[in-house]
């Protein structure tokens, strides 16, 4: 990677971390368990003490919120 690519990667990582911090605790924890730690839906349901349906709906809402937050970052960054 050249220096510009390294900088872009670092900026992207920072934007993702900031977007994750802006999520509610419920949404952040479910994103971390599924998308970062790789837990199955069943494992997440067991860990959080919620139904599989709740896991799926929370994950969908969390991903939508994360996407919305990252889209704001991209629109500001590339204006």
N, C-alpha and C positions, 0 to 999 in steps of 0.2 A: 504494500500500500504506500502510496505517496503521501506527503504531509497533508495535502488537501483532503484526501480520502479519510485519513485518520481523524482529522478535525470534524468532518461531516459525520463520521461514525460516532464520535464522542457527543456531538450535538444531538444526534438522533437518540442515543442512549439517555442523555439528560432529559430530553423531551418525554420519553417513555416513562422514566422514573417520576417526573413531575406529574404526568397524567395519572399514573397509578396512585400517587399521593393524594390527588384530588378526589379519587373515588371514595365512596363510603367504605367503612370497615368491612361490611358484608360483601360488597362487590370486589374490593381489593383482595380479600382473603380467598374468595372463590376463583378469581383470575390466577392468583399465585398457585393455589393448589392444583388447578387443572393445566394451565398453560405454561407454568414455570416448573413446578414439581412433577407434573405428569401423572397426577392421581386420576383414577377412573371415577366415573360418576358415582358408582357404588361406594368407593372409598371416601369420596367427599361427603356423601350423604351420612356415612357412619361417623366421620370425624366431626362434622358440624351438627349432627343430630337432627337432620332435616330429611324430607322425602326426596326421592330421585327427581320427581317433577319440579320441586322447588329448586333443586340444584340446576336443572336445565333452564328454568325460567330466569333465575338469578344470573346465571352465566350469560345468557343472551342479553339481558339488560346491562350487565357489567361491560360486556364487549361493545355494545352500542354506545355506552357512555364514554368508554375509552376511545373509541373511534372518533366520536364527536370532539373530544378534547384534543386529540392528535390532529384532526382536520383544522381546528382553530390554529394550532401551532404552525401547520404547513401553510395556511393561508397568510398568516402574518409573516412567516419567514420568506416566502417567495413572492410577495407583492412588489 
